Amino acid sequence: MCGIFGVLSADPAVPLMMDALGRLEYRGYDSVGLATVFEGKLSRRRAAGKLSALQKLLEREPLQGLSGIGHTRWATHGPPTIENSHPHVAGRVAVVHNGIIENHAILRAELSAAGVTFESATDTEVVAHLLNRELLVGATPHEAMALVMPRLIGAFAFVVLIAGEEDLLLAARKASPLAIGIGDGVAYVGSDAVALAPLTRRIIYLDDGDWAELLRSRISVFDCHGVAVSRPEYLSTVSSGMMGKGNFRHFMEKEIYDQPEAIAHTLHAVIDPGTWIAALPAPLDNVNAVSKITILAAGTSFYAALTARYWFESIGGVACEVDLSSEFRERKAVLPDEGVVIAVSQSGESLDTLLALRHGKSFYQKTLALVNVPESSIARESDAILLTRAGPEFGVASTKAFTAQLTALLGLAIAFGWARGNIKDCDALRLITALEGVPSRIARALKDVSKYQKIVHDLLRVRDVFYLGRGLSYPIALEGALKLKEITYIHAEGYAAGEMKHGPIALIDEHALVILVAPSDGLFGKIASNMSEVRARGGRVILLTDAKGAEELGTAADHLVVLPDIQPEVSPILYAIPVQLLAYLTAVEKGTDVDQPRNLAKSVTVE
Ligand code: G6P
C-alpha cells in the first residue's frame, strides 16, 4: 500500500502535495515522488527514502505547475529505488498507484510484445503504458480510461496526470481506498480524508470499480461499465486540528498519553453517561436471535478481538469465534444463520479485513464495523458502525486505538450479556462502574515512567523476550510482544503462559527475559508457578502486577511494575499500558524510528 494524492489548484501544486504526502506517510515511507504539468509539459522528481529526501531534491531542482500528483511508497513490486518510485511515466501519462494490479505480468508481456520498454519492476507502469497507447492512437483521456479500466484486475487506486492537460486528473479505485475532495475552483484526490483534511471537508467516495474525471469546475464519476453515476458528497469529520504531536517527542508517545481521554470518549459512545444504560447497535440489538459472533481483524486489532472473545463468551453468553482476517477466507470458514460478523479495524481500510467482511456477507451474516475512521471502506460496507473515539492515530504501532477497541468491545459484551439475561443487573452495574474507572487508573499508571528505565536497559541486552499471560492477559502478552518487535526490532514472542512448558521453555536461560502480565486475579497462582519455572532455568523476570501481586511475588522478580488495582474483567485495558511503555521507551533508548518503523505501514491495503 502507499499514499497517493492529486491536485488541480489555483496555487503552486508542489507545497500542497508535499504537505499532503506528509499526512500520508503513515501508509508507507520507503520512497517518494511527484509530477506536475506546467506549460503543457510533464515533469517529475523522485527520491528513495522519506519525504525529506524529496524535499532536498526539490530545493536543487524545483518544479512549477498548478496541477500535480504525488506518492509515498511501501514497496510491493520491486525494491524502493528511484526507478521504482512513482509517478511512473509513459509518453504523456504519469500515474501514482496504491495496491496491486494482479494481472500486471500478462499485461506487461502483451505490451513488451508490442515493443514497449519498461523502466521499473513495478506493476504500476503497465497502467501508464496502457493509457498512453490509447492516447497515441487518438483516444481522448476519457476514452482511454474507459478502455483500460476493464482490463485491470486487482485491488488498487490510482491517479493519472497527462501532459498538455492542466485542468484534468483521472482517478480510479477498486477495493483500495480513494477520496475526492471538492474545493472552491480546486479539486483534490487522495488516499483518505486525512490527506485532504486541511484542504477541504467536502468529500466524495468512489464505489468499487468507479473511476472519475476531475476538472477544477466539475467532478464526473463513472461506474465499472463506464456509465455516468452520481455519488453522494459527505462532510468529513476529520479536522486538521487533530493532527499535531503537541509537546510530545513522537506521535506514539502522544497517543499513549491520549488514552484516558480516548477511552472515556469511546465508553460514552456505548454507555449513556446520564443513565448508565449500555446501548446495543444493530445488528447485535436483537440479542436472542444472534446465534454466533465472529470477530475479524488484523495486527493489534486482532488482539483486541481475541480479548473480546473471552468477554462475549463469559459476559455475553454467546458463541464467539475470532480469526485473523487473512486466514478467515483462506480456510473458507462456514458461518451459521443469524450470525453476526464484527470487523475490528483502526483504519477501516485493512484490505484483509475488508475482504474477510465480504466473505462474511456472502454467508448472509449481519455486519458491524468497529472502526476509528467513520468514512472508511469497512464502515461503508457494513450494516452498522460503532466508532471508537480515539481520534486520528498516526504512530504506526497502534496504542490508543487498541485500548479504545477494547473499551467498546467490553461495553458491547456487557450490554449484550445483560440484555440476553446472561448477567444480572448488579453484575452489569459492577462492570460498567469498573469500565468508568479505567481512564483515571490509566492516568495514574502514566504518571511516573522513570521506573521503566532500568527495565529498558535489561531489554536492550537480552537475546529473546517472552511475554506470558493467562486468560484475559494472554492477548495482552501477544500485543506486548508485537509492540516490542514492531518498534525496537528486538526478538519477542507472546505466549499463553500454559503453553510455555510445550516449547518456549527450551529457550529459557540467562539470555532470556520473561515479562509476565499478571494482575492478581484467579489465575495468579498458576502464573506464580510459571515464574518459578523461568527463574529455575536462569531466566530474568519482569512482573507486571498490582499491589497484592507485588506483595506475594515482588521479591522474586528482577523488575516489578505495580499498576493500580482493577476489576479482573477490565484489567486488559489497563495492562496494555505498561507493554506499550516498555516498547516505546526501549525504542527511544535504542534510537529507532518510533513512528515510522522499518518495513511497516499504518494502513495495509494489500493482501
Ligand atoms: C498494520 C499496522 C498495525 C495494525 C494493523 C491492522 O499492520 O502496522 O498497527 O494493527 O495494520 O490495522 P487496522 O487499521 O485494520 O486496525
Boltz pocket constraint, residues with backbone or C-beta under 6 A from the ligand:
constraints:
  - pocket:
      binder: B
      contacts: [[A, 298], [A, 299], [A, 300], [A, 301], [A, 344], [A, 345], [A, 346], [A, 347], [A, 348], [A, 349], [A, 350], [A, 353], [A, 395], [A, 396], [A, 397], [A, 398], [A, 600], [A, 601], [A, 602], [A, 603], [A, 604]]
      max_distance: 6.0
